[in-house]
Structure formats: structure tokens, C-alpha cells
Amino acid sequence: MLHISLVVFVACASGTVAKQLWANEPADPDNIMMTAYPLGNGKLGALPLGTVGQDIVVLNEHSLWAGGPFQNSSYIGGNPTSPVYSALAGIRETIWQTQITDVSALYGPPDDYFYGNYETLGNLTVTIAGVTHYSSYRRSLNLEDAVHQTTFRANNELFTATTICTFPDQVCVYNLESTSPLPAVTVGLQDNLRTNPTSNLSCDSNGVHLRGQTQADIGMIFDAHHRTKVITLIFAAGTNYDQKKGNSASNYSFKGIDPEATVLTTIQEASKKSYADIYHAHVQDHGELSGQFTLNLPDPKDSATVPTPQLMAQYTTDAGDPFVESLLFDYGRYLFIASSRPGSLPPNLQGIWTESLTPAWSADYHVDINLQMNHWHTEQTGLGDISEPLWDFMTNTWVPRGSETASLLYDSPGWVAFTNLNTFGFTGQMNDAEWSYYPASGAWMMKHVWDRYDYGRDESWYKSVGYPLLKGVAEYWIHELVPDLYTNDGTLIAAPCNSPEHGWTTFGCTHYQQVIWEVFDHIITGWVASGDTNATFLETVKTTQEKMDKGIHIGGWGQIQEWKIGWDQPTDDHRHLSMLAGWYPGYSIGTYGWNSTITDAVNASLTARGNGTSDSNTGWEKVWRVACWAQLNNTDIAYLYLKYTIDVNFAENGFSVYTTCCWPYQPAGPFQIDANFGYAGAVLAMLVTDLPVPAASNATYTVLLGPAIPSEWAGGSVKGLRLRGGGSVDFSWDDNGMVTSAILHSRSLAVKIVNMAGKVLAHK
């Protein structure tokens, strides 16, 4: 059984404005994900509602999942029980004959075979006796120090509730104070969402202890424990999920030790400290990360003085508001700091926050845009060091089971995974829908592996972590790329393939060709740093890359074709921009330089795809369009779509939501965090173009500052933008958005910094 432990320590005792989200009323208990402000330390998540009389804090633990081997010992990660690669020859022959194919012979067990889903842990409640009427209410989340605070007046007293989730002490803390001795306060734990939990609630002189499991007799056990000290509640949680046990040596059990002792120790150590000490350590820790990067935009409307729900409600595409635009950028970075820390899982589709037992799309890991988008902004804004959960997740859960997937489905070395991933090494196909067939997920994720090395230049990490991941993907694709026997043009292509969530299963999908080409390019460029001495492998990579179809074909109406076969339609406004992965966030298209034939084709594709409304109306599809237009230096459209995204897809608490689509339990549209992170990446794309130099190029590494800065951001500046090869740059721009000054810091490799006028602002 997967076992989770939550401990809360309760203690009773007497008792320049930072960027904030704030409101003058409590969050709505019936609409938590659109009104509450989130806290997190990577492993623990909290959503304080700030409700008066009985405050509620929704609690999350990053690894609390139903399903997988904890629910059924026969779980096999979506893989078939025996090899099926003998079907490949027939599948490919069908492609050469009819251009499309059916890959159902490669499917594993039945649909969603104990795939599972992320779950809420429960609610912490704090009830203050006699408080019913109140005034002077304010609820805020400070993005610079990650402190949530609620203040109000009741019974002629001022009450202040402060909540933090601190990484240094691995706990969350709820501190309640009053200007006079507190009335009776009752602390409780609610676990009333589960219809059939096995649980045990007990009380002693130290507080409340809740222990249970998500399924009767089988499943994940959780343990919650409260103690008192001031009126300061200190709570911690953990499960017996262990991603290092997701391999054949551990029978893919993912089962670690019972967490109760560890969680009790965590809470005991934290409770030895004063609240002030815990608080200050937290503020310092968060501030060091938050302060790695600063974006300064003007506040012409004095919006900092307006409650955030009102700001979001009055924001329009036509008017815009630079303060809101910068606030949401800072919020994206804040959310990443809160949901990705060493030792945690990477942020899922909802980061680490849910109030539900059945969150949309299981709150899993979609790897055909969403998980990638979560990490678009990290390296350039100084958060690369806390991306460690992503590398651990791939190494420990994708590679072991994904190696079996590669062997069983393709008789291939290396490793492979598809569209959907859970925490239990699900590397097979989710179901028989064509969108489920996406073996290029690992290849696309390698962009982030390469960026981690390229920006940080940590050769030790690259040798031990990054390069083994890259090499496994490269080995798989060296084996799986085949000669194009339909066009007979002498190139190597992926077959079968499926452009992410779009169209038929076919051959030579543009997206695949682009991201696989980049994988090989990373191997070649980073060869010396890798420490690999296998010259034969390097030569094979080079030869394979040279023979590849690069995935850049210009179609009949001037577009970058999504399929080599040329099925594109100018009326197709699909949500994905898969054929432009090599334009943004990748670079395989950009290797041609500023070639008008290429840029015109990118323009044609983007124009046809529209503004991201017609197909699903999601935030992530809009911010992807923003970034692509920004890299075309089209400031007007990039800024228009950025404002449109905020107007349509961001809730009053700043969370990104699906406006009209797509989850039956949340008809108004569920929260999905990808656009929060993708928004930060899109703003960066407006601020800078920073492409790696391809392995075969002798070009000077050049960084363009201000490719799409609107005049509405007049007089703004950036401090701490990270550069490839190490170092950083600070820069500022004039009233027209033209960057006028740049200062390089700690740079050891050659670089040229230019603005949109072609002026060299700095170089080394």
C-alpha cells in the first residue's frame, strides 16, 4: 500500500511594495481553483481559502496518486505482456501502400489499465469561536517571499493568519494571531471527499492524528497528525511512493518505506524551532530563487493598488495593462518555485494543486506539449537548478519501463514513451486513439536536457545525468528511422508517426523530424563534455542526422507542412503548432538563419492556425502562438495574442483555465498550469531570441534582445537573463521597445549581443 503521512504541530501563545495577488474577500469554497492563492515547497501544496470563522486550507502531497501497482499488482505500465514488434513490418508496408496505417497491434493492456490519477489529501480547518461578522478584510500572496496572509477585524480585534510552505524545513505552517488573547480555536482535518476510505482519526494531548488509505483494503495509505504549540500549526506529509523503486530490480513496485516515522521526525525537528526562525529561513530561501531574475514593466494605471480579482475582471485585450502582464510573468516563476524542488516530482498538469479526487486528465504528465511548456522559462530566469525533479523523473520512471517499451514494441535499444505519463512508469500507449501514439515525447523532452547543460555548463551533471538520457533517445531513433519508401528521396524518416493529437498515423511527420534532428545535434555538439569515447556511436549519429529528412517542406499555400505527404489545409486551426516545434521552442528551423522563404512559411502556418480560440480555446495554445510570433519579430500580433490569452484564459487568482472545454466534471473549464508557465516563456520570447549554434555551423553565437517588445512596456528593463555557455545579461529599452543598453556578467564564452536595429550592445 502507498502510505502517506501528514503531521501538524499546533502551538498556542500570546500574541517598496512587493508584487502581490490580493483580494478583499475570501476565496470561494465552491470555486477553489479559480479563487484561492497557492503555496508549495515542491512536495507539499496548500490552498488557503482565508474564510472567516472556519478557515480552510486544501492540502496536497506531490506523490499522492491512486492506481498503479498500489492498486493492482498486475500493473505493467501500459506495455504488452509479450513482444509485438513483428507487426512493424506490416504496419510500414501499409504506410508505403496507402500513406496511413493502424498501429493497434502495438497497444498494450486495455484502456487506462490502472493508470490512476493525482488526488487531494484533504483539508485543514481552523475554527475560531464566536467570529461571524467581520470587516477590513484582506487576503494576499506575496510573490517575492511566498507568504500568504489573511487579515480581518472581528469582535473589535485584528486577526492575522499567515501561511507558508517552506522548503528548508519541509513543512507548511499556519500561524494565527490576534491583538488580544485568542478565543477558543478548533483544529480539524477533513477527508470527506473519499466515499470508501479506510481511515482512523484519533486525538491525544499533542493533537489530531488521521491515518487512512485511498481504497478499502488496498491503495495508498495516508497519515495526518496535528500538534499544538502556539497557535502555530506545522504540518508535513509524505507517502511510501519511491520513484527509485520503479525498475525491474524492484519489480516496478514504486514502494518505499512507511512514511510515518519520517514525517514525525520532520515535524518534531520543525517544532523545535520558533515560528520566526522557520519563517525567516523560508523567506530567505524563496527570495534567493525569486531574485535570480527581475522583469520591470511600468504601472501606468496604478494597478498595484487594485484587488487582483478586479484587475483580472477589468483586463481587456484592447486596453491591456503592463502591470498585470508583469504580475503574471512573476506568478509563473513563483508557481515553478512552489512546485519543483529537489526531491519532489516535477509539476504535473495542475502543478501540485487540486481539490479533487478526479482532476482533469488525471492531473498527469502530458508530454506532447504540456510538460515541455512547464519548463520553457526555467533556464533563462535562473530556475534551472530546481528543475532537478524532471531529470530524476525521467531517469527513474521513464527510462526503466521505457526501455522495456522500446524492446517489446520495436525490438529497439534505448527507451521510448508516449503521450501520457503517470508517476508509476506508464510508458505505453494510453488507449487506441491515434493521438495516444506519440513515441517522440522523449525526443522533444531532450531540448530541456540540453538547455540545462547549455545554460549551466555543469559537465559533471551532463556526464552522469543529461547525456545518458540523450543517448538513450538517440539509440532508439537510430534504430527506428527508416528509408522513405514512399517518396524514395533517400532520406530517413519516422514511420509510423502521428503529429501530436492531430490527423492520421502516417510517415515523416514534420514534428518528429525536427525534434529528432535536434537530439542528434545535441549529441554532436556536446560530445566532448559527455565523456563518451565510443567514436563509432558518434559517427553513426552524424551519418544518421545527415540522412534525415529535416522536417522542413513548404506546401502549396506557402506553409511549413505538418506532414511530408502534404495534407495541410489553410482552414486548419488545430490547437497544436507541431510543425513549428523547430521554430519555437526548438531551433532546427532557425538554423537556416533569417531566410525570408522560411520566415514567410512560418508566418503562413501561424496565420492559418489563428489565435487559439476555435479548437479547445486553451491558454497553452495561445501562448505558444505568442512565442512563435515574437520570434518572427511581429510585435503587434505577439502582444495582441498575449493580451488575448490573459483576457480569455486567466482566472481571478491568476490560474490558467480552459474557458469552454473539455472535462465533464468541470464544465466551466478546468485549471491547467501549462499556460501559467508557458506565459512566462512567451514573454521571454518577446524579450530575447537565444538559439544554440548547430553543431555543423561556424556562426558566432548571437543573442537578439527585444525581438518583440511593445511600446506599452516603455522604459522597462530586465536583470539576470541567463545566456547559453554561462553568464547573464542585464538590459533596458526605450519608449519604443528598442533595447538601448546591455551589461554582460560572468561570461567566459564568446557572444555577441545585438538589438533589433542590428547594433552590437555588448560582446565577448
N, C-alpha and C positions, 0 to 999 in steps of 0.2 A: 504494500500500500504506500502511496505517496503521502508523506506526513508533513504537515505544516504547523509551525508553532508561532503564535503571536503573544508577546508579553507586554503588559503595560504597567508601568510603575507610577503610582499616584502619591503625591506628597502635598501636605497642607501647611501653609504658612501665612503670616500677615504680609499684610502686604506693602544747498543745491538739491532740489527735489529729484529723487531717483525715478527712473521710468517705472510706472506702476499700472496695473489694471486695478480699477477700483469702482465700487458701486455704493449707492446709498440705500440699498435694500438687500436682504438675504438672497442667497441662491434659491432657486425653485426646486423643492424636493421632487416634483413631478417632471422636471426637465433638467436634471443634474448636469448632463454632458454639454449643455449649451449655456449654463449659467454659473457653474462652480469654477473656482480657480484651482489648478492642480499644483501639488507638491510632489517631490520624489527624490530619492537618493540612489536611483538605479534599481535596487531590489524592492524597495517599498514605495508605494504610491498612496497619496491621500488626496481626497477632495473634500475639504471643509466647506460646509454649506453656510456657516455663520448664522444659522437660525437661532432666534432668541427664545429663551425659556428652556428648550431642549435643542442643543446644538448637535449636529450630526456630522461625522467625518466618515466618508466612504473610504474603506481600506482596500488596498491591493497588494499582492505579493507577486513578483515578476514571473515565478515559475508555477503558479497555481493553475494547472490545466486539468481538465477531465480528459479521459481517453488514453490511448496509447497502451503500453504494457502494464500500466497500473490498473487498467480496466479489463484487459484481456491478454492473457499470457501468450496467445497465438498471434498477436500483432506483429507484422513483418514489414512495416514501413512502406506499404504500397507496392512492394516488389512481388513478382510472381514467385511461385514456390519452386519452379524449375526453369532452366534456360529456355528462352523463346527466340533467341537470335536467329534461328534457322528461318524465321519468317521474313527477315530483312531482304533477302534476295528477291522474293516475290513482291514485296512492297515496292522496292525500287524499280522492278521491271514494270509494274503498273504505272509508276510515275512516267517512265520513258514512253509508255504507250498512250497514256491518257492525260498526263500532266498533274493529275490529282490521285490521291491514294487514301486508303483506310489503314490506320495503324492499330486497330483494335486487338490485333494479335499480340501486341506488346503490353497490353494492360495487365495489371496485377489483380489483386483481390477485388471483391465487389465495391461499389461506390462508397467512399467515405469509411473505409473499414477501420473503425475505432480511431479515426483521425483526431477527434476530440476538439476542445476549444478552451480558450482562456476564460477565467472566471473571476468574479469579485470574491473577496474574502469575507466581507461583511461590513457592518457599520459600528463605529464607536459613538456612543451617545453620552452627552454631558447635560444633565438636567439641573437647573438652578431653581430652587423652590421659591415660589412667590413672584416670579418675574413673568408678567403677562403684557404689560404696556411699556413701551419704550420710546425713546426719541434720540436725536443726534446720532443716527446710525451711520457707520461707515465700515465697509469691508474692502480689503486691499491685498494685492500681491505685489511685493516689491521684486522686480526682475533682477536687480543688481545683487541683492543679498538672499533671495529666495525665502522671504519671510511673509507668511500670511497672517493678517491681523484683522480682528473684528472688534470694533468699539461701539458702545451704545450707553445711553443713560436709562436707568430704571430705578424706581424707588429712591430717587434723589442721589443715586450713586453712579459712578462711572465704572463700567465693566470693560475689561480688555482681555480678549482671548487671542493668544499668539500661537501659531502652529508652524513647525519646521520639520523637515525630513533631512537629517544630517548624514552625510557620507562618513565623516571621521568616526562617529560613534555608532553608525549602522542602526539608528533608531529614528523614529519620529516622536516629536514632543508637542504636547498640547498644554499650554500654560495659561491658566485663568487667574486674573487678578481683579480686585475691586478696591475702590478708595476707602471702603470700610470693611470690617470683617465679613467674609462671605457667608451668605445663608447656606442652608443645607444643600449639598451638591451630591447628586447620584450619578455614578458612572456605570454604563452598561455596554454590553455587546449584543448586537442584533445579527442573527444568522437566520432570518426568517424567509430568505429567498428560496432556500432549498426545500423541495417538497418531501424528500425522503432522507434527510441526513441522519447519520448516527452521530450524536453529539452528547457531551457531558458538561454541564455547567455547574461549577462549584465556587464557593466563597470561603475565604478564611481571613485571618487578620491582615494579610498582605494584599487582599483584593479579590479579583474575579478571575477565574480560570475556565476558559472554554476550550474543549477538545472534541474534535469530531472528524467526520470524513465525508467526502462528496457523494459517495454512493453507499447504500447499505451493504455492509459486509466486505465490499471491495472498493477500491478507489483511493483517492488522496485523503490522507488524514490531516487535519489542521488543529493547531493548538493555540489558544489565545489566553493571555494571562495579564491581569492588571494588578498593580500595586500602588499604594499611596505614599506620597512624600510631602508635598506642599499643597497647593492644588496644581501640581505639575504631573501630567500623565506622560509617561515614557513608554513607548511601545515598539516592539520588534517582532519580526516574523521570519519564518524560513520553512522550507519543505525538504523532504528527503529526495527530491529530484537532484540528480547529479549527472550533468551532461558528459562528464568524463567516463561514465559507465555506459555510454551509447555506442559500444563497439562489440565485436564478436567475442573478445576475451571476457566481457561481462554479460554475454548473451543479450546484448542490446536492452538491458533491463532499465537503464537510467535510474536505478535505485541506489541511493546513498544511505547514510545513517539517519536514524530518527533525529529530527532537528531539535527536540525539546531541550536537551542539555545545552546545546549550542546557543539557542535563543535565550534560555535562562541566564547563561553566562553573559551574553551580550547585554541583557537588561540589568543584571547585577553590576557590571562594570560601569555602565552609564549612570546608574542610580547612585554610585559613589561620588559622582561629580555634582557640582552645583548647576542649576539651570543656566546661570550666567556663563559658566565655563563651556557648557555644551553649545550654547547659543553663539558665543564669540568664535569658537572653533568652526562652527558651521558657516558663519558669515565670512570668515577669512577664507575657508576652503572654496566656497562658491564664488566669492569675489575674485579669487585668483584666476579662475576659469572664465568668468564673465568678462573680466577686464583684459583678456587677451586681444580683444578686437572692439573697436568703437566706431559706430556709424553716427555721424552728427548730421541731422537734417533740420531745417528750420521749423518753427512752430508759429506760422503767421496768424493762426486763428486762436491762439492761446488755448489750444485743445487740452493741454495738460491739466487744466482746471475743470474739465468737463468729465462727469462719470463715464466710464468706458461703455456701458450699455447704450447710453445716449449717443456717444461718439459713433458707435457701430451702426446704430439705427439711422443716424442722420447722414452717414457717409454715402456719397453717390459717385457713380462713375464719372459724371460730368465735372463735379467740383473737386473731388479728391481731397486729400489732407496729408501733407508731408509728415505731420506728427503721427498719425495713425499708421502710415506706411513704414515709418521707422520703428514704431512700437511693435508692430507685428514681426518685423525683422528680428528685433531683440527677443521677442517672445519665442520665435523659432529656435534661437540659440539656447534660451532658457530651458525650453522643453527637452532639448537634447541633453543638456547637463543633468536634468532631473531624471532622465530615463535611460541613460547609458553611462555606466560607471564600471571600472574593473570589478570583475566578479559577478556582474549581472548578465542577463540575456540582453541582446540588442532590442531596441524599441520595436514593438510589433505594430500592427495596423492602427492600434489605439495608444501607442506608446507603452505605458503601463497602467492606463486608467480605464476602468469600466465599472459600471454599477450593475452589470447584468451577469446572469449565468449563461446567456446565449448571445454574446455580442456579434455584431455583423461580421460575416465572413470569418467567424471563429476568432476574430482579432489575431489572426495568424500572421504568417510572413508570405506575402505575395512577391515573387521575385522576377516579375516581368515589367516592373517599373517602380513599385511601391517601396520595397526595401532599399533599392538603389537611391531613390529620391530622398529617403530619410537621411542619407549621408552626403548629399550634394554639397552642403555648405561647410562641412566639418573641417577639412584640412585648411582651407583658406582663412578661416576665422579662428584658428588656434585651438580647435577642439579635437584634433586628430588623436591626441594621447588617450582620450576617453572613448575612442572607437574600438578599444580592445575587445569588448563583448562580441563584436561582429566577427573578428578573426577567430576567437575561441569557438563561437557558434559554428562557423564553417568547418573548422578543424575537427571539432569533437562530434558534431551531429550530421553534417553533410558528407564529409569525406568517408567515414567508415561505411555507412549504409549506401552512400552514393557510389562507392567502389563496387559494391555488390550489384547495384542497379546497372552500372556500366557493363559488368561481366554478364549478368543474366539477360539483359535486353540486347546487347550489342557484341558480346564476346570481346570487349574492348578493355585496354588498360585505362588508368586514370579514374576519374569519378565524374558523375553527372547527377543533376537533379532537375526537377520540372517546375511548374508554375507555383504550386502551393507547398509550403513547408510548415510543419508544426515544431514543437520542442522535442519531439520524440524521433527525430531522424526519418521523417517521411520524405523519401526521395523519389518515390514512384509517381505515377500519374493519379490525380485526384479522382477522375472518372473518365467516361468515354467521350466527353465533349472534346471537340477539336482544340478548343482553347487550352485544354489541360496538357496538350503535348507541346512542351517548350524546353527542350534539352539545352538551350543556350543560356539558361539562367546563370549557371556558374561562370560562363564566359563574360557575361555582362558585369557580374559582380567583381571580376578581376580588375576593372577600372579602378575600383576603390582600394584594392590591394596595392596596385601600382602607385596610386596617388599617395598612399600612406608612406611608401618609400620615397617617392619623388619629392615630396614636400619636406619630409623629416630627415631623409638620408641616414637612417639608422641601419647600417649594414648588418649588424647582429640580428636585428628583428627580421630583416629581409631574408637572410640565410636560413633562419630557423622557422619562420612562420610564413612570410609572404611568398617567397619563391616556391616552397613545396606546394602551396595552393595553386599558384600559377602553373607549375609544371604538371600537376595532375590534370588540370583542364586542357593544357596543351597536348598532353599524351592522348587524351580521349579524342580530341578533334583531329589530330594527325591520323588516327586510326579511322575516324568516321567520315572525313571528307572524301568524296568520290569524284571521278571524272564526270563532267556533264555530258551524258549520252543523249540528251535531247537536242541541244544546240550543236554539240560536237565542236565546241570552240577551244578545246584544250585546257579549260580551267577546272579547278577543283571547287566543288560546291557541297553544301549541306543538303542531304536528301535521305529521309524525309525531313521537312521543316514546316513550321506553322508560324506565320507572322503573329506576334503576340495578340491573342484574343480576337483575331480578325482573319476571315477568309478560310480557304481550304488548306488541307495538308498537301504540300507540293515539294518543289525543289528550289534551291537558290534564293531563298528569302533574303531580301536586302539586309534586314536587321542582323541576321545570323552572320552573313559575310563580313559585315562591318565590325561587329564585336569580336569575332574570332580572329580577324586580321589584327586587331589591336592586341589581343592576347599574345600572339606570336611576336608582335613588335615589342611588347614589354619584355618578353624573354630575351630577345636580342639586345635591346638597349641596356638591360640590367645584368647582362651575362657576367661581367667581371665581379660585380657586387654579390652575385648569387653564390660564388664559391664552387659552382658545378664545374667539373673538369671533363665531362663527357662531351668531347668535341663532335662526336657523331650525332648526338642529340641536337646540338646547336645547328649543325649543318642541315639536319632534317627539318628543323623549324624554319630555317631560312629558305630552303628549297620549297617547302610547302607554302609558305607565305607568298613566294614569288609566283607560284602556280595558281594561287587562289583567285577566283572572281572577287574583286574588291567590294562589290555591292554598290556600285555607282553606275546606274543606267538611266539615261534621260529619256523620258517617254514622249508620246505623241503630242501631249499638250504642254510639254516643257518641264515636267515634274521629275523629281527623283522617284524612280519606280519603286514600289513596295515589294514587287515580285519580279524576278528576272523574266518571267513569262509575259509580263506587261498587262496585267489585269486591271490596273488602276482606272478609277473613274473620277472625273473632275467634280462630281457631286458627292463624293465620299467624304463625310465629315466625321469619321471614326475618332474615338477618344484618344487612341494611341497614335504617336508620331514615330512608329517603329522604324520607318525608312530613314529617319533623321537622327538615329542614335549616334551615328558618326559625325553629326554636326554639333549636337549637344545632347547629352553631356560628354560624348566622345570626341574624337578628333580625326578619324580616318577620312572623312570628307574634307576636313580643314587642311589636310596635308597637301592639297592642291594649291594652297595659298589663296589670295584674293582673286580668284578666277571668275570672271563675270558669267561664264557659262554655268559654272557650278552654283554660284550665288543666285542667279536667276532661277535655276531649277529648285533650289531650296525655297525661294520666295514663292514659286508656283505651288509647291506642295503645301506650304503653310497657308497660303491664301485659300486653297481648296478645303483644307481641314477646318477653317472657320475659327470661331472664338471659344470653342469648347462648351457650347450650350446644348446643341442638338442631340448629341449622343451622351447620355448619362448626366450631363451638367455638373461634373465634378470639379473640385478645386484643383486636383493634381493635373488634370489635362490642361487646365488654363495656365497654370504656372509654367508648365513645360513649353507652352506656346510663347509665353513671355520671354523665357530664356532664349529660345531659338530666334525670335525676332530681335532680341537685344544683340545677339551675336552677329546678326545681319546689319547692325548699326541703325536699325529702324527705331528710333527713339519714340516716335509718335505712337506706333502700334504697340510696342513693348509696354509703354506706360499706360496706354489705354486699357490693355488687357490686364495689367497689374491691378489697376483700379477696379476693373470689372470683376476680377476674382474676389476682391475684398467685399465689394457691393453684394455679390450673389452668394458667396460660399463661406463667409466667416460669421460665426455666431457672436452673441453679445459678450461671451467670455473669451473670444479670440480663437476658439477651436474651429478647425475647418470641418464643414459638414456637407454631405450630399444634399442638395436642395430639393430635388424631386425624385430621387431614385434611392434605393433599389432593394431595400431589405424589408421583408414582410412584417417584422416586429417593430419597425420604426418607420412608419410610412412618411413621416416628415423628412426623413433623410438622416442617416447615422453619422456620427463623428468618425472621421478617419484622419490620422495625424500626418499622412504623407504630404498634404498640401501646406501644412504649417512649416515643415522642414523644406519642402520644395519652394515655398515662397522665399525663404532666405536664400536658397540657391539662385532663384530667378533674379532677385535684387543684386546678388553678386555678379550675375551675368550682365546686368546693366552697368555695373561699376568697372568690370575688368574682363578682358579676354586673355586667358593664360593657357595656351596649349603646349603640350610637350613636343619637343622636336623629335620627329620619327627617326628610327634607327638608321635609315639609309640617307638621311638628309645631312647636309653640311651647313644648314642655315643657322644664323645666330639666334639664340633664344631671345625672343622679343615679347614683351608684355605691353598690351594696349590698355591704357587707363581711360575710363569714361566712354565706352562704346555706345552707351545709350542713357546718358544722364539727362533727365528732363530739366527744363529751366525752372520748374516749380520747386526743384531741390536746390535752388540758388544758394551759393555760398557754403555748401556743405563740405564735409571732409570725412576721411577715413584714417584710422590709426590702427596699425597692426596687421595689414593684409599680408598673409603668408605667400611666399613665392616658391616655385619649384627649385630644387637644389639648395634649399635652406635660405634663411633670411626673410626679411619683410620690408614693406614699404608703407610710408605714410603719404597721403596726398590730399589735395583740396582742389576745388573748382570754382569757376566764376559764376556770374549770374546767368550765363547761357548754358551752363553744364560742361564747359570746356575745362579740362584739368590743366591747371597752371603751374603747379609745383609738386614735386615728389622728392622724398628723402629715403634713401636706401639704408637698411640696417643689417649688420652682421651677415654680409654677403661674401661668399668665397668663390662662387662660380660666375662665369661671365653672363651678363644680362643687359639688355637694352630696354629702357622704359620710355614709351612714347605716348603722345596724346592723339586725339582724332585729327589734329592738323598735321600730324607727322613729325612734330617737334620732339627731339630727344630731351627728356626731362631729367634722366639720370642714367648712368651706365656703370658697369664694372667689368 
